[in-house]
Amino acid sequence: MTGAGYMELLKLVAPESIMVLTVLGVLAADLWGLRGEELPFRRSMGAIISCSGCAGAIGWMLVAPQQANFAEGILVVDPLTQLVKVALLVLTVCAILITVDTDFTPHTGEYFALILLAAVGMMFLVSSEDILMIFISLELTSLSLYILTAFNKRQAKSAEAALKYFLFGGMAAAFTLFGLSLLYGFSGSTSLGGIADAIKGPRLDPLLVAAIVMTLIGFGFKVAAVPFHLWAPDVYEGAPAPSAAFIASGSKVAGLVVLAKVVMIGFKGAEGSAAWHGYLPGWVPVLAVLAGASMVVGNLAAIAQTSVRRLLAYSAIAHAGYMLLGVLGHDGQSLAALIYYVITYALTTLGAFGVVAVVQERVGGDRLSDFAGLSRRAPFLSFCMLVFMLSLAGIPPLAGFFGKFYVFAAALNSDPKNLGLLWLVIVALGMSAVSLYYYLRVLKQIYVAEPAADAIPVRASVLSRVVLALLSLAVVVLGCAPNLLIDKLVQAIRLAGF
């Protein structure tokens, strides 16, 4: 590669390079300049440095938008990937700001560095159309998230959750790597486009079927789809609240986007059909089963939870099922619906975890009873939680309603001759009605239940209130004016060639 080629590559990876330099900066500042300071000051300075790096990466992408395909998909930069990366960095900033008012570790520099490294892995993940690069990015993201889960050394649940996450993740990585290696052996190419060219044919080869199934098992773990969801409840409950928030939001965005890329580009021509009375073998029936199982298991299991964190975990499993409807449409419209849904869901669940983090820090627990009478003890936090819960339930005019509406419409339009995936949309509608029950249980505790006699006021810092207010506002605005995001997505998807 010539010097000009290296300079071009450096420009393409400038946002990721800025993030890596920020990692080094936050570690150096904490080691040499802040080690003797008080913990709140160290957290604040680490957050300022980390957020500045994220802002610099966002600014680069907004000021100098690019479009290129480096080395047949190793690195793809286009309006769609840049939009998703901006969303990931916004979520990273919010997760960092939530951390400032928590007190679970003295190792603040290392914690912020790991969040930034996980964000770098996610950015590379959504920017690649090459299975080797996808796997490397997955592992960078996963290793960072495993450590973030175990960061609260004062809680045995944190170590237990991290161990389960690591063991399930290692097994899922093995399935993913085996499936990707079979794809390479079958096609002779690591690029998704090359794989798609090789698998075209009237019938599916048994080796290809095995490769597709194993690959989907690996990605099913990343998005917490049933039956690969068993790690999620323990991680969401045991990890530090900011770590759980980041896993529930950023990891979901990156996982769903890369899954959509793999199946829509790499498995093009092997879709099959899951339509009622129109079944054809392919990846669509496999994902349809995962989607249906995730919606049913996630929503029914959430009803029995007494921990708000575990309730949000099973809610995330159910939402993974709804999101898979957007993947099943496998066209530009469904991809726009999917990305709109996953971004608005990430903002909502990040806000919900932010409220839980404040309550847990002040009260000491996250059980439903700990939220009793919260509206009298913290009216602002209660209103924010009201917005987040109703959006997760899909109540108009909040963003969650339009997210579900768009993916349901995309699923119905996927195979018009056979009424699309009508049977799966009916399941989704029924499970959405079920979900309203357990979201209202949380709101009942907040607004109806009487607080305990010894309950103390829950006071959030100014920073926490500002972050939660901005997240609530985003959920409301993107619900009342969904075209603010959906129009940009449609245009970016069109330019990306989907």
C-alpha positions in Angstrom: 0.0 0.0 0.0 1.3 3.4 -0.9 1.6 6.4 1.4 -1.5 7.9 -0.2 -3.4 4.7 0.5 -2.4 4.8 4.2 -3.5 8.4 4.4 -6.9 7.5 2.9 -7.3 4.6 5.3 -6.4 6.9 8.2 -9.1 9.3 7.2 -11.6 6.5 7.0 -10.8 5.3 10.6 -10.4 8.8 12.0 -13.4 8.5 14.4 -12.1 5.2 15.8 -8.6 6.6 16.0 -9.9 9.6 18.0 -11.6 7.1 20.4 -8.4 5.1 20.9 -6.4 8.2 21.6 -9.1 9.2 24.1 -8.7 5.8 25.8 -4.9 6.5 26.2 -5.7 10.0 27.4 -8.2 9.0 30.1 -5.8 6.3 31.4 -2.8 8.7 31.4 -4.8 11.4 33.1 -6.1 9.1 35.8 -2.7 7.5 36.4 -0.5 10.6 36.5 -2.7 13.5 37.2 -5.8 12.3 39.2 -4.7 9.3 41.3 -4.4 11.3 44.5 -7.7 13.2 44.1 -11.1 12.4 45.6 -13.2 9.8 43.7 -16.0 12.2 42.6 -13.5 14.6 41.1 -11.7 11.7 39.3 -15.0 10.4 37.9 -16.0 13.9 36.7 -12.6 14.5 35.0 -12.6 11.0 33.4 -16.1 11.6 32.1 -15.1 15.0 30.7 -12.2 13.5 28.8 -14.2 10.5 27.6 -17.1 12.6 26.4 -14.8 15.1 24.7 -13.3 12.2 22.7 -16.8 11.0 21.7 -17.8 14.5 20.7 -14.6 14.8 18.6 -15.4 11.6 16.8 -19.0 12.7 16.2 -17.8 16.1 15.0 -15.4 14.5 12.5 -18.2 12.4 11.0 -20.6 15.3 10.8 -18.1 17.8 9.3 -16.3 15.4 7.0 -18.8 12.8 5.8 -17.2 10.1 3.6 -18.2 7.2 1.4 -15.8 4.4 0.6 -15.4 0.6 0.6 -11.9 -0.4 1.6 -10.5 -3.8 0.7 -13.8 -5.5 -0.4 -15.7 -4.8 2.8 -13.0 -4.7 5.4 -14.1 -1.2 6.2 -17.3 0.3 4.7 -17.9 4.0 5.3 -21.2 5.5 4.0 -24.0 7.7 5.4 -25.7 4.7 7.0 -22.7 3.4 8.9 -21.9 6.9 10.0 -25.4 7.6 11.2 -25.3 4.4 13.3 -21.9 5.2 14.7 -23.1 8.7 15.7 -26.0 7.0 17.5 -23.6 4.6 19.3 -21.4 7.4 20.4 -24.4 9.4 21.8 -25.4 6.3 23.8 -21.8 6.0 25.0 -21.8 9.6 26.2 -25.1 9.0 28.1 -23.7 5.8 29.7 -20.6 7.7 30.8 -22.6 10.6 32.3 -24.8 8.1 34.2 -21.6 6.7 35.8 -20.5 10.1 37.3 -23.0 9.9 40.2 -22.4 6.2 41.0 -19.9 4.8 43.4 -19.0 1.2 42.7 -15.3 1.3 41.8 -12.2 3.4 42.5 -10.7 2.4 39.1 -12.4 5.2 37.2 -9.8 5.5 34.4 -9.9 1.8 33.6 -13.7 1.8 33.6 -14.1 4.7 31.2 -11.3 3.2 29.0 -13.2 -0.1 28.7 -16.5 1.7 27.8 -14.6 3.6 25.0 -13.0 0.4 23.8 -16.3 -1.4 23.6 -17.6 1.6 21.6 -14.7 1.3 19.2 -15.5 -2.4 18.7 -19.1 -1.6 18.0 -18.1 1.1 15.5 -15.9 -1.3 13.6 -18.6 -3.9 13.8 -21.2 -1.8 12.0 -18.6 -0.6 9.5 -17.6 -4.0 8.2 -18.9 -6.3 5.5 -16.1 -8.9 6.0 -16.6 -11.9 8.2 -13.1 -11.8 9.6 -13.3 -8.2 10.6 -16.8 -8.8 12.0 -15.5 -11.5 14.2 -12.5 -9.5 15.5 -14.8 -6.5 16.2 -17.3 -8.8 18.0 -14.5 -10.1 20.3 -13.2 -6.6 21.1 -16.7 -5.6 22.1 -17.4 -8.7 24.0 -14.2 -8.8 26.0 -14.7 -5.2 27.1 -18.3 -5.9 28.1 -17.3 -9.0 30.1 -14.9 -6.9 32.2 -17.4 -4.0 32.6 -19.9 -6.5 34.0 -17.5 -7.7 36.7 -16.3 -4.2 37.7 -18.2 -4.0 41.0 -15.9 -6.0 43.2 -18.1 -5.3 46.3 -21.0 -7.4 44.9 -20.7 -11.2 44.4 -23.6 -10.9 41.9 -21.3 -8.8 39.6 -18.6 -11.5 39.4 -21.2 -14.3 39.0 -22.9 -12.4 36.2 -19.6 -11.7 34.4 -18.6 -15.4 34.7 -21.9 -16.5 33.2 -21.7 -13.8 30.5 -18.1 -14.9 29.6 -18.9 -18.7 29.5 -22.0 -18.2 27.3 -20.2 -15.7 25.2 -17.2 -18.0 24.7 -19.6 -20.8 23.6 -21.4 -18.4 21.3 -18.1 -17.2 19.8 -17.2 -20.8 19.0 -20.5 -21.3 17.1 -20.0 -18.0 15.3 -16.4 -18.8 14.3 -17.3 -22.3 13.2 -20.2 -21.0 11.1 -18.1 -18.2 9.5 -15.3 -20.7 8.7 -17.8 -23.0 7.0 -19.0 -19.9 5.0 -15.4 -19.2 4.0 -14.9 -22.8 3.0 -18.1 -22.9 1.0 -17.5 -19.6 -0.8 -13.7 -19.0 -0.8 -14.3 -15.4 0.3 -14.5 -13.5 3.5 -16.5 -10.6 2.1 -20.3 -10.8 2.5 -20.8 -9.9 -1.2 -18.5 -12.8 -2.2 -20.3 -15.2 0.0 -23.7 -14.1 -1.5 -22.4 -14.8 -5.0 -21.2 -18.3 -4.1 -24.5 -19.5 -2.4 -26.9 -18.6 -5.2 -28.6 -21.6 -6.5 -31.9 -23.4 -6.7 -31.3 -25.5 -3.6 -29.5 -25.0 -0.3 -26.4 -27.1 0.3 -26.4 -29.0 3.6 -23.1 -27.4 4.5 -24.5 -24.0 3.9 -27.5 -24.8 6.1 -25.2 -25.7 8.9 -23.1 -22.6 8.4 -26.2 -20.4 8.5 -27.6 -22.0 11.6 -24.3 -21.8 13.5 -23.8 -18.1 12.5 -27.3 -17.3 13.6 -26.7 -19.0 17.0 -23.8 -16.8 17.6 -25.6 -13.6 16.7 -28.7 -14.8 18.6 -26.5 -14.7 21.7 -25.4 -11.1 21.0 -29.0 -9.8 20.7 -30.3 -12.0 23.6 -32.8 -13.9 21.5 -34.4 -17.1 22.9 -33.0 -19.7 23.5 -29.6 -17.9 23.7 -30.8 -15.4 26.3 -29.9 -17.1 29.6 -27.0 -14.7 30.4 -29.1 -11.5 30.1 -31.2 -11.5 33.3 -28.1 -12.1 35.5 -26.0 -9.6 33.6 -28.7 -6.9 33.7 -29.2 -7.5 37.5 -25.6 -8.1 38.6 -23.5 -5.7 36.5 -23.0 -2.1 37.7 -26.0 -0.1 36.5 -24.1 2.0 33.9 -22.5 -1.2 32.5 -25.9 -2.8 32.2 -27.3 0.3 30.6 -24.6 0.3 28.0 -24.9 -3.5 27.3 -28.7 -3.1 26.9 -28.4 -0.1 24.5 -25.2 0.1 22.6 -24.7 -3.7 22.3 -28.2 -4.1 21.1 -27.8 -1.5 18.3 -24.5 -2.9 17.1 -25.7 -6.5 17.3 -28.9 -6.0 15.4 -27.3 -3.9 12.7 -24.5 -6.4 12.0 -27.0 -9.3 12.0 -29.1 -7.5 9.4 -26.0 -6.9 7.3 -24.9 -10.5 7.5 -28.2 -12.0 6.5 -29.3 -9.3 4.0 -25.9 -9.1 2.2 -24.1 -12.4 2.9 -27.1 -14.7 2.8 -28.8 -13.0 -0.1 -30.5 -15.7 -2.2 -30.9 -18.1 0.7 -33.8 -16.2 2.4 -36.5 -18.9 2.2 -39.9 -18.0 3.6 -41.7 -18.3 6.9 -45.1 -17.2 5.6 -48.2 -19.2 6.6 -48.7 -22.0 4.1 -45.7 -20.7 2.1 -42.7 -22.2 4.0 -39.4 -22.4 2.1 -36.1 -23.4 3.8 -33.6 -20.6 4.5 -32.5 -18.1 7.1 -35.9 -16.4 7.4 -37.7 -19.4 9.0 -34.9 -19.8 11.5 -35.1 -16.1 12.6 -38.9 -16.2 12.6 -38.8 -19.0 15.2 -36.3 -17.1 17.3 -38.4 -14.0 17.1 -41.6 -15.7 18.1 -39.9 -17.6 21.0 -38.2 -14.4 22.2 -41.5 -12.5 22.3 -43.4 -15.2 24.1 -40.7 -16.2 26.7 -39.5 -12.6 27.3 -42.9 -11.2 28.0 -44.3 -14.1 30.1 -41.1 -14.4 32.2 -41.1 -10.6 32.9 -44.5 -10.9 34.6 -43.0 -12.9 37.5 -40.1 -10.5 38.2 -39.8 -8.5 41.4 -36.5 -6.9 40.4 -36.8 -3.9 38.0 -33.5 -4.8 36.4 -34.5 -8.4 35.7 -37.8 -7.1 34.4 -35.9 -4.9 32.0 -33.8 -7.9 31.0 -36.8 -10.0 30.0 -38.3 -6.9 28.4 -35.1 -6.7 26.3 -35.4 -10.3 25.3 -39.0 -9.6 24.1 -37.9 -6.5 22.2 -35.2 -8.6 20.5 -38.1 -10.6 19.1 -39.8 -7.5 17.8 -36.6 -6.2 16.3 -36.0 -9.4 14.4 -39.3 -8.7 12.5 -37.4 -5.8 10.9 -34.6 -8.2 9.9 -37.1 -10.7 8.4 -38.3 -8.1 5.9 -34.8 -8.0 4.3 -35.3 -4.9 2.2 -34.6 -1.2 2.5 -37.9 -0.4 4.2 -37.5 -3.0 6.9 -33.9 -2.0 7.5 -35.0 1.6 8.1 -37.7 0.3 10.5 -35.2 -1.9 12.3 -32.6 0.9 12.9 -35.3 3.4 13.9 -36.6 0.9 16.4 -33.3 -0.2 17.8 -32.0 3.4 18.3 -35.2 4.6 20.0 -35.3 1.5 22.1 -31.7 2.0 23.1 -32.4 5.6 24.2 -35.5 4.5 26.2 -33.8 1.6 28.0 -30.7 3.7 28.7 -33.0 6.2 30.4 -34.9 3.5 32.4 -31.5 2.2 33.7 -30.5 5.7 34.5 -33.6 6.1 36.8 -32.9 2.7 38.3 -29.2 3.6 38.9 -30.3 6.8 40.9 -32.9 4.9 42.9 -30.5 2.0 43.7 -27.7 4.4 44.7 -30.0 6.3 47.1 -32.2 3.5 48.3 -29.9 0.5 48.1 -32.1 -1.8 45.9 -33.9 -2.2 42.7 -36.9 -4.2 43.7 -40.4 -3.1 42.8 -41.1 -2.3 46.5 -38.1 0.1 46.4 -40.0 2.2 43.9 -43.1 2.4 46.1 -44.4 6.0 46.3 -41.5 7.3 44.2 -43.7 10.0 42.7 -43.9 11.7 46.1 -40.2 11.3 46.8 -38.8 12.2 43.4 -41.5 13.6 41.0 -39.1 14.3 38.2 -37.5 10.8 38.2 -41.0 9.4 38.3 -42.2 11.4 35.3 -39.1 10.3 33.3 -39.7 6.6 34.2 -43.4 7.1 33.1 -42.2 8.2 29.7 -39.7 5.3 29.4 -42.1 2.6 30.5 -44.9 3.8 28.3 -42.6 4.0 25.3 -41.3 0.4 25.9 -45.0 -0.7 26.1 -45.6 1.0 22.7 -48.0 3.7 23.7 -48.5 6.5 21.2 -47.3 9.1 20.6 -44.0 8.0 22.0 -41.1 6.6 20.0 -41.7 3.0 21.0 -45.1 3.0 19.3 -43.8 4.0 15.9 -40.8 1.6 16.3 -43.2 -1.3 16.6 -45.6 0.1 13.9 -42.8 0.3 11.4 -41.4 -3.2 12.0 -44.8 -4.8 12.0 -45.6 -3.1 8.7 -42.3 -4.3 7.3 -43.0 -7.9 8.3 -46.5 -7.7 6.7 -45.0 -6.4 3.4 -42.3 -9.0 3.3 -44.4 -11.6 1.3 -47.7 -10.0 0.2 -48.8 -13.1 -1.7 -48.9 -15.1 1.6 -50.1 -12.2 3.8 -46.4 -11.7 4.8 -45.6 -12.8 8.3 -49.1 -12.1 9.5 -49.0 -15.0 12.0 -45.9 -13.6 13.6 -47.3 -10.1 13.7 -50.4 -11.4 15.5 -48.1 -13.1 18.1 -46.2 -9.7 18.4 -49.5 -7.8 19.0 -50.7 -10.2 21.6 -47.4 -10.1 23.4 -47.3 -6.3 23.3 -50.6 -6.4 25.2 -49.1 -8.7 27.8 -46.1 -6.4 28.2 -48.3 -3.5 29.1 -49.2 -5.4 32.3 -45.8 -5.6 33.7 -44.8 -2.1 32.7 -47.9 -0.8 34.5 -46.8 -2.8 37.6 -43.7 -0.6 37.8 -45.8 2.6 37.3 -48.3 1.4 39.9 -45.6 1.2 42.5 -44.3 4.6 41.5 -47.7 6.5 41.4 -50.2 4.4 43.4 -48.4 2.5 46.1 -47.8 4.3 49.4 -44.1 4.8 50.4 -42.8 3.0 53.4 -42.9 4.9 56.7 -39.1 5.2 56.8 -38.7 6.0 53.1 -36.3 8.7 52.3 -36.4 11.3 49.6 -34.6 10.3 46.4 -32.5 13.3 45.2 -30.8 13.1 41.8 -27.9 15.3 40.9 -28.3 18.1 38.4 -26.2 16.1 35.9 -28.4 13.0 36.2 -31.6 15.1 35.8 -30.2 16.8 32.7 -29.3 13.4 31.1 -32.6 11.9 32.0 -34.5 15.0 30.7 -32.7 14.8 27.4 -33.4 11.1 27.0 -37.1 11.6 27.8 -37.2 14.5 25.4 -35.6 12.4 22.7 -38.2 9.7 23.2 -41.1 12.1 23.0 -39.7 14.1 20.0 -38.9 11.0 18.0 -42.3 9.7 18.7 -44.2 12.9 17.8 -42.0 13.5 14.7 -40.5 10.1 13.7 -39.6 11.5 10.3 -36.8 13.4 11.9 -34.9 10.1 12.0 -36.7 7.8 9.6 -36.2 10.2 6.6 -32.4 10.3 7.3 -32.4 6.5 7.5 -34.3 6.0 4.3 -31.9 8.4 2.5 -28.8 6.8 4.0 -30.0 3.3 3.1 -30.7 4.3 -0.4 -27.2 5.7 -0.8 -25.8 2.6 0.8 -27.4 0.5 -2.0 -29.9 -1.6 0.1 
